[in-house]
Amino acid sequence: MKNIAVIGTGYVGLVVAVGLADFGNRVIGADIDDAKLAMLNEGRLPFYEPGLKDYLKANIESGRLSFTQDVPSAIIKSNVVFLALGTPPEKDGSANLEYLKSSVDSIARYARSYTLVVTKSTVPVGTNRALGERIRTSGGSARIEMVSNPEFLREGRGIQDFFHPDRVVIGAESDRAREILGSIYSALRLNEVPFVWCDMETAELIKYATNAFLATKITFINQMANLADRAGADIALIAKSMGMDGRIGEKFLYPGPGFGGSCLPKDIRALVATGDKLNVDMSLVKTTIAANEEQKARVVVKLRATFGARLSGLSIAVLGLAFKSNTDDVRESPALRVVADLLEGGVLVRAHDPQAMDNFRAIFPDIGYYASAREAMRGADAVLILTEWNEYRSLDFDLMKREMRGRVLLDTRNLLNPRLVRKHGFIYHGNGQTIGSIQGKMGL
C-alpha cells in the first residue's frame, strides 16, 4: 500500500484519487475549495459522472480515501504526489502553468523524504523537466523526482477508462520511479494493459498528439458530412465504409456540430502555441481549430436556409447543452455558440438537457429551461438536437406534431431515422443526410 496525495480534485483528480484508492492505496485528495471538499467527504459529487459516486462512497467508507484543504499535511504524509491541476489557456493559447508551479513549490518546501511527483495534468513538452529543475533550485532537502503520466479519461466514461485503459503512458527516468509506478498500477499490469515506458518529453507529446489527431479526425468527418449534404450522399454509409479500413478505424467518425469540452479545444491550441514557440509548422492543427469554429456556426446557417434567412420571432427548442452525452460539462460546448447566434438572430430559445442545464444557466440565465424535452418543444417552430443523449433517439413524433407550432427538425448528431421523421410530416435536416441531386447543384 502506498501513501498517495492527489492535488486537485476536479474531474481528472477525483477519478484518479478514487481509482488509486480502489487499487488498495491510502489516498488523500487535496484542494483549496472548501465547498467541494465538504461535498466529497460526504460522498457527494460536484459534477455528474456515471458510476463515480459508488466508487467514491465505497472508498471513503473503507478508510482508504479522504479529502483535505491542508495541502502541506497531505504532502508530508505521502511518498507519491499526483498533480491533477488545471492548465487553462492564456490569450495566445499557451497553457497557464501557475497552479503546477505553486504545487511543486509546496512539495519542495514540505516533503520530508524521497517523493515521486506524478503529473497527470496535460502540459507542454518540457514542462516536467522544467518543474524538476525548479524543485532542485528551491533549496529543499528531500529528493524529489518528476514523472509524466498523462491521463486519457473521457468524460462520461471516466471510471471505465481508468480501470480499463487502452494503455498507460509513463515518462520516468529512473528505475526507482518506474518500480513505484509499476507497483501502483500493478492491477492494470495483471490485466495485461499495455504500458508505454518513455522519457518525459515523449510522454508529454503523446497526450497532445493523441488529442490533436482525434480533433482532426472529427473535423475531417464533419467536412465530409458538409460535402455529403451538398452532393446528396449519405455520410453514415461513407463513415461506416471508411471505418472498415483497418488503417482508419471506426471511432471518431460521427459527424456533429463541432467538438468541445475541457480537453480537445484547449490542448490543440496549446500544441499550436508550442509549435510557434519552437518555430515548427502546425498548420494542419491550426486549420482544425478554424474549421471546428466554422462547424459550430454552420448550425444556425442551416436553420436560416430552412426558414428563408429570417429567424427573428421564431421559437426554437434546443435539445442538448452539454458538449457530449453523459456529462454536465458545457465548457466549449457547441451549444454555447449556437445559442448565442440564435439569440443574436432574435430567436426565443427553449432549452433542455438531462444534466447540464444548471451549468448552462450560469452563462445564459435568461433563456427558457424546461424539465423535459416535451416541455421544451411545446409551441416551438423548430427542434434542434445538439447533444447525443439517448433519450433524444426515441422522440414521439405524433406527440411532437400536437405540441409544436412548426415542423422543422435539425438533427446535428444524426440520432434519428430521416425517413421515419419525414414520414411523420417533418422537414428533417441531418448532418450529411440531405436528400438532393449533385447534377442540379453543379449545373450538370
C-alpha positions in Angstrom: 0.0 0.0 0.0 1.3 3.4 -1.0 0.5 6.7 0.7 -0.6 9.0 -2.1 -1.7 12.6 -2.3 -3.7 13.8 -5.3 -3.5 17.6 -5.5 -6.6 18.9 -7.4 -10.0 17.3 -7.2 -11.5 18.4 -10.4 -12.7 15.8 -13.0 -9.3 14.2 -13.5 -8.1 14.4 -10.0 -11.2 12.9 -8.5 -11.3 10.0 -10.9 -7.6 9.3 -10.2 -8.0 9.6 -6.5 -10.9 7.3 -6.4 -9.3 4.8 -8.7 -6.0 4.7 -6.9 -7.8 4.2 -3.6 -9.7 1.3 -5.1 -6.4 -0.2 -6.1 -5.7 -0.5 -2.3 -3.6 2.6 -1.8 -4.2 5.2 1.0 -5.1 8.4 -0.9 -5.6 12.0 0.3 -7.3 14.3 -2.2 -6.1 17.9 -1.6 -7.8 21.0 -2.8 -8.4 24.6 -1.7 -12.2 24.6 -2.4 -14.0 24.3 0.9 -17.4 23.7 -0.5 -16.2 21.0 -2.9 -14.3 19.2 -0.1 -17.3 19.2 2.1 -19.3 17.5 -0.6 -16.7 14.9 -1.3 -16.2 14.0 2.3 -19.9 13.4 2.5 -19.7 11.1 -0.6 -21.4 13.6 -2.9 -20.1 14.6 -6.4 -19.6 18.2 -7.5 -20.3 17.1 -11.1 -22.1 14.4 -13.0 -20.1 11.3 -13.9 -21.8 7.9 -14.3 -20.6 5.3 -11.8 -18.2 7.5 -9.9 -20.4 8.2 -6.9 -20.5 4.5 -5.9 -16.7 4.2 -6.0 -16.3 7.4 -4.1 -18.6 6.3 -1.2 -17.1 2.8 -1.1 -13.5 4.0 -0.8 -14.3 6.7 1.8 -16.1 4.1 3.9 -13.1 1.7 3.6 -10.9 4.4 5.1 -8.6 4.4 2.1 -9.8 7.8 0.7 -10.1 11.2 2.4 -10.1 14.8 1.4 -8.4 17.8 2.9 -7.7 21.5 2.4 -4.4 21.1 4.2 -2.1 20.6 1.3 1.2 20.7 3.3 -0.1 17.9 5.6 -1.1 15.8 2.6 2.4 16.2 1.1 4.1 15.3 4.4 2.0 12.2 4.8 2.7 10.9 1.2 5.6 9.4 -0.7 3.9 9.9 -4.0 2.1 13.0 -5.1 -0.1 13.1 -8.2 -0.7 16.6 -9.8 -4.1 16.9 -11.4 -4.4 20.7 -11.7 -5.9 22.8 -14.5 -3.7 24.3 -17.2 -6.1 27.0 -18.5 -5.3 28.7 -21.8 -3.6 32.1 -22.0 -4.7 34.6 -24.6 -2.2 33.2 -27.1 -3.5 29.6 -26.5 -0.4 28.6 -24.4 -1.0 26.7 -21.2 -1.0 28.5 -17.9 1.2 26.5 -15.5 0.9 28.7 -12.4 -1.1 26.1 -10.4 1.5 23.4 -11.2 4.4 25.7 -10.2 2.7 26.6 -6.9 2.2 23.0 -6.1 5.7 21.9 -6.8 6.9 24.8 -4.7 4.8 23.4 -1.8 6.2 19.9 -2.4 9.7 21.2 -2.4 9.0 23.0 0.9 7.2 20.3 2.8 8.4 17.0 1.5 10.4 15.2 4.3 11.8 12.2 2.3 12.1 10.9 -1.2 8.9 11.9 -3.0 7.8 10.9 -6.5 5.7 13.7 -8.2 3.5 12.3 -11.0 2.0 14.9 -13.4 -1.5 13.9 -14.7 -2.2 17.4 -16.0 -1.8 18.0 -19.7 1.4 20.1 -20.1 3.5 21.4 -22.9 6.6 19.4 -23.8 9.5 20.2 -21.5 7.3 21.2 -18.6 8.1 18.3 -16.3 11.8 18.7 -16.7 11.4 22.5 -16.0 9.4 21.7 -12.9 12.1 19.3 -11.8 14.7 22.0 -12.2 12.5 24.4 -10.3 12.4 21.9 -7.4 16.2 21.3 -7.5 16.9 25.1 -7.2 14.4 25.6 -4.4 16.8 24.6 -1.6 14.6 21.8 -0.3 16.3 18.9 1.5 14.3 16.0 0.2 15.0 14.2 -3.0 12.1 14.8 -5.4 11.6 13.2 -8.8 9.2 14.1 -11.6 7.3 11.7 -13.7 4.9 12.4 -16.6 1.8 10.2 -16.6 -0.8 11.8 -18.9 -4.5 10.9 -18.5 -6.7 9.7 -21.2 -10.1 9.9 -19.4 -13.2 10.6 -21.4 -15.9 12.5 -19.6 -18.9 10.2 -19.2 -16.7 7.2 -19.2 -14.0 8.1 -16.7 -14.4 5.1 -14.5 -14.3 2.7 -17.4 -11.2 4.4 -18.8 -9.3 4.4 -15.5 -9.9 0.7 -14.8 -9.7 -0.5 -18.4 -7.4 1.9 -20.3 -6.1 1.3 -23.8 -2.6 1.9 -22.5 -0.7 3.6 -19.6 1.9 6.1 -20.6 4.7 6.8 -18.1 7.6 9.1 -18.7 10.0 8.1 -16.0 13.8 8.4 -15.9 15.0 6.2 -13.0 14.5 2.6 -12.1 13.1 3.7 -8.7 10.4 5.8 -10.3 9.5 3.0 -12.7 9.3 0.5 -9.9 7.0 2.7 -7.8 4.6 3.4 -10.7 4.6 -0.2 -11.7 3.6 -1.1 -8.2 0.8 1.5 -8.0 -0.6 0.3 -11.3 0.0 -3.4 -10.6 -3.7 -4.2 -11.0 -3.6 -3.0 -14.6 -0.4 -4.9 -15.3 -2.0 -8.1 -14.1 -4.8 -7.4 -16.6 -2.2 -7.1 -19.3 -2.9 -3.4 -20.1 -0.1 -2.2 -22.4 2.4 0.1 -20.7 4.4 2.7 -22.7 7.6 3.5 -20.8 9.5 6.5 -22.2 11.1 9.8 -21.3 9.1 12.8 -20.0 9.1 14.7 -23.3 7.8 11.8 -25.2 5.0 11.2 -22.7 4.0 14.9 -22.8 3.8 14.9 -26.6 1.9 11.6 -26.7 -1.0 13.3 -25.0 -1.0 16.3 -27.3 -0.5 14.2 -30.4 -3.4 12.0 -29.4 -5.9 14.8 -28.8 -4.8 16.7 -31.9 -5.3 13.6 -34.1 -8.7 12.9 -32.6 -9.7 16.6 -33.2 -8.5 16.4 -36.8 -10.4 13.1 -37.4 -13.6 14.7 -36.1 -13.1 17.8 -38.2 -12.5 15.7 -41.3 -15.7 13.7 -41.0 -17.6 16.9 -40.3 -16.3 18.4 -43.5 -17.1 15.2 -45.4 -20.7 15.5 -43.9 -20.9 19.0 -45.2 -19.9 17.8 -48.7 -22.3 14.9 -48.5 -25.1 17.4 -47.7 -24.4 19.3 -51.0 -23.8 16.2 -53.1 -26.8 14.3 -51.9 -24.8 11.5 -50.4 -25.2 9.6 -47.1 -22.4 10.3 -44.6 -23.5 7.4 -42.4 -22.5 4.9 -45.1 -19.4 6.9 -46.0 -18.2 6.8 -42.4 -19.1 3.1 -42.0 -17.2 2.2 -45.1 -14.2 4.3 -44.0 -14.2 2.6 -40.6 -13.9 -0.8 -42.1 -10.4 0.1 -43.3 -8.0 -1.1 -40.7 -5.7 1.9 -41.3 -8.5 4.3 -40.3 -10.8 2.6 -37.7 -14.4 3.3 -36.9 -14.0 5.5 -33.9 -14.5 9.3 -34.0 -16.2 9.1 -37.4 -19.5 10.6 -36.2 -20.4 14.0 -37.6 -21.7 16.7 -35.4 -21.9 20.4 -34.6 -18.2 20.5 -33.7 -16.2 19.2 -30.8 -16.0 20.9 -27.4 -15.2 20.0 -23.8 -12.3 20.8 -21.5 -9.6 19.0 -23.4 -9.6 19.0 -27.2 -10.0 22.7 -27.8 -7.6 23.8 -25.1 -5.0 21.2 -25.9 -4.8 21.7 -29.6 -4.4 25.5 -29.1 -1.6 24.8 -26.6 0.0 22.5 -29.2 -0.1 25.3 -31.8 1.5 27.7 -29.2 4.3 25.2 -28.6 4.9 24.8 -32.3 5.1 28.6 -32.7 7.5 28.8 -29.8 9.8 26.1 -31.3 9.3 27.5 -34.8 7.6 24.3 -36.1 4.8 24.5 -38.7 1.5 23.3 -37.1 -0.7 24.5 -40.0 -2.9 21.3 -40.0 -3.8 21.8 -36.3 -4.5 25.5 -36.9 -6.8 24.6 -39.8 -8.6 22.1 -37.5 -9.2 24.8 -34.9 -10.7 27.2 -37.5 -12.8 24.5 -39.2 -14.3 23.5 -35.9 -15.5 27.0 -35.2 -17.0 27.1 -38.6 -18.8 23.9 -38.0 -20.4 25.4 -34.9 -21.5 28.5 -36.8 -22.9 26.3 -39.6 -25.8 25.1 -37.4 -27.6 28.4 -37.4 -26.7 28.9 -41.1 -28.6 25.8 -41.9 -31.6 27.0 -39.9 -31.5 30.3 -41.7 -31.6 28.5 -45.0 -34.6 26.4 -43.9 -36.6 29.5 -42.8 -35.6 31.8 -45.6 -32.9 33.6 -43.7 -35.3 35.2 -41.2 -35.2 33.8 -37.6 -36.4 36.7 -35.6 -39.5 35.9 -33.6 -39.2 32.1 -34.0 -39.3 29.8 -31.0 -36.7 27.0 -31.2 -36.3 24.1 -28.9 -32.6 23.3 -28.3 -32.2 19.7 -27.1 -28.7 19.1 -25.6 -26.5 21.7 -23.9 -23.5 19.6 -22.7 -20.6 19.2 -25.1 -21.4 15.4 -25.2 -23.7 13.0 -23.6 -23.2 11.5 -20.1 -21.7 14.7 -18.7 -22.9 18.0 -17.3 -19.8 19.8 -18.8 -20.6 22.8 -21.0 -17.1 24.0 -21.5 -16.5 24.9 -25.2 -19.8 23.1 -26.0 -21.2 23.8 -29.5 -24.4 24.8 -27.8 -22.7 28.0 -26.4 -22.0 29.3 -29.9 -25.4 28.1 -31.3 -27.5 29.6 -28.6 -25.5 32.9 -28.8 -26.1 33.0 -32.6 -29.8 32.2 -32.1 -30.3 35.0 -29.5 -28.5 37.4 -31.8 -31.0 36.5 -34.5 -33.9 37.3 -32.3 -34.9 33.7 -31.5 -36.8 32.6 -28.4 -34.7 29.7 -27.1 -36.4 26.8 -25.2 -33.7 24.6 -23.8 -33.5 21.1 -22.3 -30.6 18.9 -21.2 -30.8 15.9 -18.8 -27.8 17.1 -16.7 -26.2 20.4 -18.0 -28.9 23.0 -17.5 -27.6 24.4 -14.2 -24.1 24.9 -15.7 -25.6 26.4 -18.9 -27.9 28.7 -16.9 -24.8 30.3 -15.3 -23.8 31.5 -18.8 -27.2 32.1 -20.3 -29.5 32.9 -17.4 -32.3 34.5 -19.4 -33.3 31.7 -21.9 -36.1 29.2 -21.1 -35.1 26.0 -19.4 -37.6 23.1 -19.2 -37.7 19.9 -17.2 -38.4 17.7 -20.2 -37.8 17.7 -24.0 -41.6 17.6 -24.4 -42.0 20.9 -22.5 -39.1 22.5 -24.4 -40.7 21.6 -27.7 -44.2 22.9 -26.8 -45.1 25.7 -29.2 -41.7 25.6 -31.0 -41.3 26.3 -34.6 -38.3 24.0 -34.8 -36.3 21.5 -32.8 -32.5 21.5 -32.8 -30.7 18.4 -31.4 -27.2 19.3 -30.3 -26.1 16.5 -27.9 -26.4 12.8 -28.4 -28.3 11.9 -25.3 -30.1 8.6 -25.7 -33.5 10.0 -24.7 -33.4 12.1 -27.9 -33.1 9.0 -30.0 -36.7 8.0 -29.3 -38.8 11.1 -29.7 -42.5 10.7 -30.0 -43.2 12.3 -33.4 -47.0 12.1 -33.1 -46.8 13.9 -29.8 -44.4 16.5 -31.3 -46.9 17.2 -34.1 -49.5 18.0 -31.5 -47.2 20.1 -29.2 -45.2 22.0 -31.7 -46.2 25.0 -33.8 -43.8 24.2 -36.7 -42.5 21.1 -38.4 -38.7 21.7 -38.7 -36.2 19.3 -37.1 -32.5 19.8 -37.4 -30.6 16.8 -36.1 -26.9 17.7 -35.9 -26.0 14.3 -34.4 -27.9 12.1 -36.8 -29.7 10.4 -34.0 -33.0 9.9 -35.8 -34.1 7.9 -38.9 -34.6 10.5 -41.6 -37.3 8.5 -43.5 -39.3 7.9 -40.3 -39.1 11.6 -39.3 -40.2 12.7 -42.8 -43.0 10.1 -42.9 -44.5 11.9 -39.9 -44.6 15.2 -41.8 -41.5 16.9 -40.5 -38.9 18.9 -42.5 -35.8 17.0 -41.5 -32.2 18.0 -41.9 -29.5 15.7 -40.6 -25.7 16.2 -40.9 -24.6 14.8 -44.2 -28.0 13.1 -44.8 -29.8 15.7 -47.0 -31.6 14.3 -50.0 -30.6 16.0 -53.2 -29.1 15.8 -56.6 -25.5 16.8 -57.4 -26.5 17.4 -61.0 -28.7 20.2 -60.1 -26.3 21.7 -57.6 -23.4 21.7 -60.1 -25.4 22.7 -63.1 -25.0 19.3 -64.8 
